[in-house]
C-alpha cells in the first residue's frame, strides 16, 4: 500500500504543472456543466470544436516559438492576410478553391521566412520583428482586400471548417464512423503510451505503478469516447477535428522523436550550450518561424472557411489566445519547457472558459478579465515552481 501511495505521489509531484493543468481543466469543465446543462449538449460541444480549432492550430506553432525562448505577435495578422489572399483568388478571381488554399499556405511560408530571416540571421529579437510584422501584415491585409470584406466562398472551401464526415458506416441516430475513429485513436494512444513506458523502464527511469498506468489509460478512454459519442449524436466527425488531430500527432512526433525537436528544446534551455554542442541555432530558429508562418496560414484557411469570407479585421487578438494557451498549458516563460499536449489543454481551457461564459451571458469585458487572470495565475505558478526548485537545489 505504501509503495502504491509513493508511486502515486511521485507521479503527481514529478510534473506538478502538467497535473495541475489537467485538474484545472476538469474542474472548469464540471463547473460549467453544473451551472448550465446546455454546456454538455452535443450541439454545444461540436460548436466548441468548430469555433476554437484555429486557436489550437496557432498554439501548436506558438509552442515551438516559445520553447525556443522567442515570441510571435504577428500570427493574428498573418491569419487575416492568408485568408485575404485566398478570398481574392477564389471569390474575386473565380479560381478553384484549392488554389486559394495553396496560395494561403505559400503566403504563410513567405511570411515565416521573412520573419525568420530577421530573427535568425540579423539578430533582431523576435518580439520586435513580429511586433513590426503585426502592423505590416495587417496593413497588407487592408491593401489586398481594398478595405472591404469578401464573401462567400464556394461550398468546397466552406467544407474545410464546417464540414462533417458521417453516415459512412451507417447508424440510426448516432454516427458509427465517428465512434470507430475515436476508438482507433484511443487504441493508438494506449499503444504509444505503453511503448513509452517500456522505453523508460529499459533506461531504468521511474515510471508509475502498472495499476496507475492502466487507470490513467482507462480514464482517458472513457472521457474521449464520451466526447466522441456526443459528436456522433450531433452531426458526426468534424473535418477540422481531423486536421487538428493530424497536426497534433505530427508535431508531437517532431517535438519528441526528431533531432530538430531536440534542438529546439536544447536552444530554449541553454542557447550557449546548444551552440557549443554543434546545434545550428540560426537555421533551427529560421525554420521554427517558417513553421509558425505555415501554421498561421492553416489557421487562416480554417478561420476564413468558418466565417465564409475574409475581413480586414480577421484574427484580431488571436496571437494572445495562442500565447495564453501555451503558457497555461505548461510552457515556461524562459524557454526550453513545453509540450504539445499541454498547449492543447491550455487552448481547451481558454475555449471552455469563453464558451461557458457566453452561455451564462457574461459580457465580453468579463470574459477578457477572467482569461487574463487565468493567464496571470498560470505564469505565477510557473515562477513559483522555478523558485521552489532553485531553493531546493541550494
C-alpha positions in Angstrom: 0.0 0.0 0.0 2.8 2.4 0.9 4.6 1.6 -2.4 1.5 2.3 -4.4 0.9 5.6 -2.5 4.5 6.5 -3.0 4.2 5.9 -6.7 1.0 7.9 -6.9 2.6 10.8 -5.0 5.7 10.8 -7.2 3.6 10.7 -10.4 1.7 13.7 -9.3 4.6 15.8 -8.0 7.1 14.9 -10.7 5.2 17.2 -13.1 3.1 19.3 -10.9 2.4 21.9 -13.5 1.0 19.4 -16.1 -1.0 17.6 -13.4 -2.4 20.9 -12.2 -3.5 21.9 -15.7 -5.4 18.7 -16.3 -7.1 19.0 -12.9 -8.0 22.7 -13.6 -9.4 21.8 -17.0 -11.6 19.0 -15.5 -12.8 21.4 -12.7 -13.7 24.2 -15.1 -15.5 21.7 -17.4 -17.5 20.3 -14.5 -18.3 23.8 -13.1 -19.9 25.0 -16.4 -21.7 21.6 -16.8 -23.3 22.1 -13.4 -24.1 25.8 -13.9 -25.6 25.3 -17.4 -26.9 21.9 -18.6 -26.8 23.1 -22.2 -23.0 23.2 -21.9 -22.8 19.4 -22.3 -25.2 19.2 -25.2 -23.9 17.5 -28.4 -24.5 20.7 -30.3 -22.5 22.9 -28.0 -19.6 20.5 -27.8 -19.5 20.4 -31.6 -19.5 24.2 -31.7 -16.6 24.4 -29.3 -14.6 22.3 -31.7 -15.6 24.4 -34.7 -15.2 27.8 -33.1 -11.8 27.4 -31.4 -9.9 24.9 -33.7 -7.9 27.7 -35.3 -6.6 28.9 -32.0 -5.4 25.3 -31.2 -3.6 25.2 -34.6 -1.9 28.5 -33.8 -0.9 27.2 -30.3 1.0 24.3 -31.9 3.3 26.6 -33.8 3.5 29.1 -31.0 4.6 26.4 -28.6 7.8 25.8 -30.7 8.5 29.5 -30.8 8.1 29.8 -27.0 10.2 26.7 -26.3 12.8 28.4 -28.4 12.6 31.4 -25.9 11.1 33.6 -28.6 7.7 35.0 -29.3 5.4 35.7 -32.3 3.0 38.6 -32.0 2.1 38.7 -35.7 0.1 35.4 -36.1 -3.3 37.2 -35.9 -2.4 39.5 -38.7 -1.0 36.5 -40.7 -4.3 34.7 -40.3 -6.1 37.8 -41.7 -3.6 38.2 -44.6 -3.6 34.5 -45.7 -7.4 34.4 -45.6 -7.5 37.6 -47.6 -5.1 36.2 -50.3 -7.3 33.1 -50.5 -10.5 35.2 -50.8 -9.2 37.4 -53.5 -8.2 34.4 -55.7 -11.2 32.3 -55.0 -14.0 34.8 -54.6 -12.8 37.7 -56.7 -10.8 36.0 -59.4 -13.0 32.9 -59.6 -10.2 30.4 -59.2 -10.7 26.8 -57.8 -10.9 26.6 -54.0 -7.7 24.6 -53.7 -5.8 27.3 -55.4 -6.8 29.7 -52.6 -5.6 27.1 -50.0 -2.2 26.7 -51.7 -1.8 30.4 -52.1 -2.6 31.0 -48.4 0.0 28.3 -47.4 2.6 29.9 -49.7 1.9 33.3 -48.2 2.4 31.9 -44.7 5.6 30.3 -45.8 7.0 33.6 -47.2 5.9 35.5 -44.1 7.6 32.9 -41.8 10.8 33.1 -43.9 10.7 36.9 -43.8 10.5 37.0 -40.0 12.8 34.1 -39.5 15.5 35.9 -41.6 15.4 39.0 -39.3 15.4 37.0 -36.1 17.9 34.2 -37.0 20.3 35.9 -39.3 20.1 39.6 -38.5 19.7 39.0 -34.8 16.8 41.2 -34.0 14.7 39.9 -31.1 11.5 38.0 -32.2 9.4 40.4 -30.1 10.4 43.4 -32.2 10.4 41.6 -35.5 6.9 40.1 -35.0 5.5 43.4 -33.5 6.6 45.0 -36.7 5.1 42.1 -38.6 1.8 42.5 -36.8 1.5 46.0 -38.2 2.9 45.2 -41.6 0.8 42.2 -42.3 -2.4 43.9 -41.0 -1.7 46.8 -43.4 -1.1 44.3 -46.3 -4.5 42.7 -45.4 -6.3 46.0 -45.8 -4.4 46.6 -49.1 -5.2 43.1 -50.5 -8.9 43.4 -49.6 -9.0 47.1 -50.6 -10.6 47.8 -47.1 -13.7 45.7 -47.8 -14.8 42.2 -46.8 -15.2 39.4 -49.4 -17.7 36.6 -49.3 -19.0 33.9 -49.9 -16.6 31.1 -50.5 -17.7 28.1 -52.6 -19.1 25.1 -50.7 -15.9 23.1 -51.1 -13.9 25.7 -49.3 -16.5 26.1 -46.6 -16.4 22.3 -46.1 -12.9 22.7 -44.6 -14.1 24.2 -41.3 -17.8 23.5 -41.5 -17.9 20.0 -43.0 -18.6 16.7 -41.3 -17.8 13.0 -42.1 -20.8 11.0 -41.2 -23.0 8.1 -42.3 -20.1 6.2 -43.8 -20.7 3.2 -41.6 -24.4 3.8 -41.1 -26.1 4.1 -37.8 -29.5 5.3 -36.7 -29.3 8.4 -34.5 -25.6 8.0 -33.9 -22.7 8.0 -36.4 -20.8 4.8 -36.2 -17.9 6.2 -38.2 -17.2 8.8 -35.6 -17.1 6.2 -32.8 -14.8 3.9 -34.9 -12.3 6.8 -35.4 -12.3 7.7 -31.8 -11.9 4.1 -30.8 -8.9 3.7 -33.2 -7.4 7.0 -31.7 -7.7 5.6 -28.2 -6.0 2.3 -29.2 -3.2 4.2 -30.9 -2.7 6.4 -27.8 -2.7 3.3 -25.5 0.0 1.6 -27.6 2.1 4.8 -27.8 1.9 5.2 -24.0 2.8 1.5 -23.4 5.8 1.8 -25.7 6.9 5.0 -24.0 6.6 3.2 -20.6 8.6 0.3 -21.8 11.3 2.6 -23.2 11.6 4.4 -19.8 11.9 1.1 -18.0 14.6 0.0 -20.4 16.6 3.1 -19.4 16.0 2.5 -15.7 13.8 5.6 -15.4 11.0 5.9 -12.9 7.5 5.0 -14.1 4.2 4.9 -12.3 2.9 1.6 -11.0 1.2 -0.6 -13.6 -2.2 -0.2 -12.0 -1.9 3.5 -12.0 -0.8 3.5 -15.7 -3.8 1.3 -16.6 -6.2 3.5 -14.6 -4.9 6.6 -16.4 -5.4 5.0 -19.9 -8.9 3.8 -18.9 -9.9 7.2 -17.6 -8.7 9.0 -20.7 -10.5 6.3 -22.9 -13.8 6.9 -21.1 -13.6 10.7 -21.4 -12.6 10.6 -25.1 -15.3 8.0 -26.0 -17.9 10.0 -24.2 -16.8 13.1 -26.2 -16.9 11.1 -29.4 -20.3 9.8 -28.6 -21.6 13.4 -28.1 -20.2 14.4 -31.5 -21.7 11.2 -33.1 -25.1 12.1 -31.8 -25.0 15.6 -33.4 -23.5 15.9 -37.0 -20.7 13.4 -36.9 -16.9 13.9 -37.1 -15.9 17.5 -37.9 -13.4 17.7 -40.7 -11.5 20.4 -38.8 -11.0 18.0 -35.9 -9.3 15.5 -38.3 -7.0 18.3 -39.5 -6.2 19.2 -35.9 -5.6 15.6 -34.8 -3.2 15.1 -37.7 -1.3 18.2 -36.7 -1.1 17.2 -33.1 0.2 13.7 -33.9 2.8 15.0 -36.5 4.1 17.8 -34.3 4.1 15.6 -31.2 6.4 13.3 -33.1 8.5 16.2 -34.3 8.9 17.6 -30.7 9.6 14.3 -29.0 11.3 12.0 -31.5 13.3 14.0 -34.0 16.7 15.8 -34.0 15.0 19.0 -35.0 12.7 18.8 -32.0 15.5 18.1 -29.6 17.5 21.0 -31.0 14.6 23.4 -30.3 14.4 22.3 -26.6 18.2 22.5 -26.4 18.3 26.1 -27.7 15.5 27.2 -25.4 17.1 25.5 -22.4 20.6 26.9 -22.9 21.5 28.6 -26.2 25.2 28.8 -25.5 25.5 25.1 -24.6 23.4 24.2 -27.6 25.7 26.2 -29.9 28.8 24.6 -28.4 27.3 21.2 -28.9 27.1 21.8 -32.6 23.4 22.8 -32.9 22.9 25.2 -35.8 21.0 27.8 -33.8 20.3 30.2 -36.7 18.8 27.5 -39.0 16.7 26.0 -36.3 15.4 29.5 -35.4 14.7 30.2 -39.0 12.7 27.1 -39.6 10.7 27.5 -36.4 9.5 30.8 -37.7 8.8 29.4 -41.1 6.8 26.7 -39.5 4.8 29.3 -37.5 4.0 31.1 -40.7 2.7 28.0 -42.3 0.5 27.0 -39.3 -0.8 30.6 -39.2 -1.8 30.1 -42.8 -3.6 26.8 -41.9 -5.4 28.7 -39.2 -6.2 31.5 -41.7 -7.7 29.0 -44.1 -9.8 27.4 -41.3 -11.0 30.8 -40.0 -11.9 32.2 -43.4 -13.7 28.9 -44.2 -15.5 29.1 -40.9 -16.6 32.7 -41.4 -17.3 32.1 -45.1 -15.3 35.1 -46.1 -12.3 37.4 -45.4 -12.4 40.6 -43.3 -9.7 43.2 -42.8 -10.1 42.8 -39.0 -9.9 39.0 -39.0 -7.6 37.3 -36.5 -7.6 40.3 -34.1 -6.0 39.2 -30.8 -5.5 35.6 -31.9 -1.9 35.8 -31.0 -2.7 36.5 -27.4 -5.1 33.4 -27.3 -2.3 31.2 -28.8 0.3 32.5 -26.4 -2.0 32.2 -23.4 -2.8 28.6 -24.4 0.9 27.7 -24.4 1.7 29.3 -21.0 -1.5 28.0 -19.4 -0.6 24.5 -20.8 2.8 24.5 -19.0 5.3 26.2 -21.3 8.0 28.1 -19.5 8.4 31.9 -19.9 12.1 31.3 -20.2 12.0 28.7 -22.9 13.1 25.0 -23.0 9.9 23.6 -21.5 6.5 22.8 -23.0 4.6 20.0 -24.7 2.1 19.9 -27.5 -0.5 18.1 -25.2 -0.1 20.8 -22.6 -0.7 23.6 -25.2 -3.8 21.8 -26.4 -5.2 21.5 -22.9 -4.3 25.2 -22.3 -6.2 26.1 -25.5 -9.2 24.0 -24.5 -9.3 25.8 -21.1 -9.5 29.1 -23.0 -12.2 27.7 -25.3 -14.2 26.2 -22.4 -14.0 29.5 -20.4 -15.1 31.5 -23.4 -17.9 29.2 -24.4 -19.2 28.6 -20.8 -19.2 32.4 -20.0 -21.0 33.1 -23.3 -23.7 30.5 -22.4 -24.0 32.3 -19.0 -24.5 35.6 -20.7 -21.2 37.1 -19.4 -20.1 40.3 -21.1 -17.1 40.5 -23.3 -15.3 42.6 -20.7 -15.9 39.9 -18.1 -14.6 37.2 -20.3 -11.4 39.1 -21.0 -10.8 39.8 -17.3 -11.3 36.1 -16.4 -9.0 34.9 -19.1 -6.4 37.5 -18.2 -6.5 36.3 -14.5 -6.2 32.7 -15.6 -3.1 33.5 -17.7 -1.6 35.5 -14.8 -2.1 32.7 -12.3 -0.6 30.1 -14.7 2.6 32.2 -15.2 2.8 32.9 -11.5 2.6 29.2 -10.8 5.5 28.6 -13.2 7.6 31.3 -11.5 6.7 29.7 -8.1 7.8 26.3 -9.2 11.1 27.6 -10.5 11.8 29.5 -7.2 11.0 26.4 -5.2 13.2 24.2 -7.4 16.0 26.7 -7.0 15.6 26.8 -3.3 15.8 23.0 -3.1 18.9 22.9 -5.3 20.6 25.4 -3.0 
